[in-house]
Amino acid sequence: MTINLALGPIVSLLAGILILIVPRLLNYIVAIYLILIGLIGIFGWGALHARTAADTAVQHEQVAIPTMYVDAPSKPAT
């Protein structure tokens, strides 16, 4: 079982709830939200996933795929 957890939607949800509860803090909440989303975008924290013990035990083997080059047909002389 894999649990995918993205940080961006969680931050958005918390910011929205705080704005509904305490509207006077709107400026601060928006500023903190924008800073957090910017940091997430720069450092890629949204790509982190929670993994279970079964997922970490599975090892994937790497397979090399050979590359084939084909000559393009030549143009007829005009």
N, C-alpha and C positions, 0 to 999 in steps of 0.2 A: 504494500500500500504506500502510495506517495502522496504527501500533502504539499501542495504548491502554495506558498505564502508570499504575496507581493506586498511591499511596504507602502507603495504609493496610495492604493485604495484605502488602506487602514488609516493613514495620515489624513486623507480627505474626509473619511467618515468621522474621525475624532474632531477635526476642525469644524465640520458642519454641526455636530452635536453641541460643541462649545459655543458656537455662534448663536444657536437657538436658545441655549440656557442663559448665556451672559452676553447680550447684544452690545453692551458698553465696551467689551474687549475686542470688537470686530477688527480694529486696526492692527492690534498686536497679533491676533490669531492669523489674519491674512499674511502679515509680514513673516511670522514664524513658519506658516505653511509654505510660502514661496521659497524661503531659505531651505527648508527640509526637502522640498521637491527638487530644487536646484542641486543640492548635495547628492540626492538619490540619482539624479540624471548624470552627474559628473562621475561618481564613484561606482555606479551600477549596482546599488544595493537591491534594486527591484528584481534582479536576476537570481538572487539567492533563494534556495529552496530548502525546506525542511526535509530531511531524509530519515527513513526508518532504518533499523538495524538490518533488515532483510535486503534493502537497497544497497547498503554499503558492503554487504558480504558478496554480492554478485560482481564478478569481474568480467568485463567485456574484452574480448580479444580484438586486436587491430588486424584488419585485412588490407593488404596492398592490392590496389586495382591497377592492372597494367594499362598504359596509355597507348592507343593506336592512332597513328597518323596516316591519313589517306591523301594521295595526291589529287589535287583538283584537276578536272579535265581542262586541257588547254584549248584556247580559242582557235577556231579555224582561221587560216590566213585569208585576208581579203584583198 
